[in-house]
């Protein structure tokens, strides 16, 4: 398999138990998706994002957190998103550009599993660094996604003077992809996983084979794919991991059905 975390035929999905307290959020002129539990922005305003902007996790080392920080920093610096409906806010250059987002994680050892804590808070003041705090690395990833949605334009602007408190409403937020009935290239699968990250989803269920087709090349049983796939160019092989680097830091747990 080209995704190294598929180390068994079935991996249990993860999630957080459905929370009983109500959603609390205020409407704003910037649409963060999914809508956070609390989004406080009393005086909608924005400032420039520094050309030397950095995301830092002081004294915290975690392979997936470091990877996520690099990925989101690159996304923020290169996307230059332009809203279809321009935000209604007060843009000011009297405050200095935002220089840094500081990330703090309480438990760096929490694995990605059922009921993992995905809570985070994000504060972007009008002066000084922005702060993202989370209980786990997986919650920090949700906060990084929210922060990326608050940056837009060219030159880059960022919403300031706001506070976000969020945790998922539903523990299982997933997509099921059936490649036994419809073959999808690896590029499309990876793009789907990326889209799941944007929407803060956490379970990718891959229904890879069935009676309709067998697109998975199993070295010990090569005839299954040779005679069971839709075509010789519609296969998933171990070589895919060489040509398509795996995505491991999107905070999703895969499930695999053969």
Secondary structure, DSSP 8 states (H G I E B T S, - for coil): --STT--SS-----B-----S-------SS--SS--SEEE-SS-EEEEEEEEEEEE-TT---HHHHHHHHHHHHHHHHH----SS---SEE-SSS--EEEEEEEEEETT--S-BT----EEEEE-SSS-EEEEEEEHHHHHHHHHHHHHTEETTTTEEEESEEEEE--S-S--EEEEETTTS---HHHHHHHHHHHHHTT--EEEEE-B-SS-B-B--GGGHHHHHHHSS-TTS-B-TTHHHHS-----SS-EEEEE-
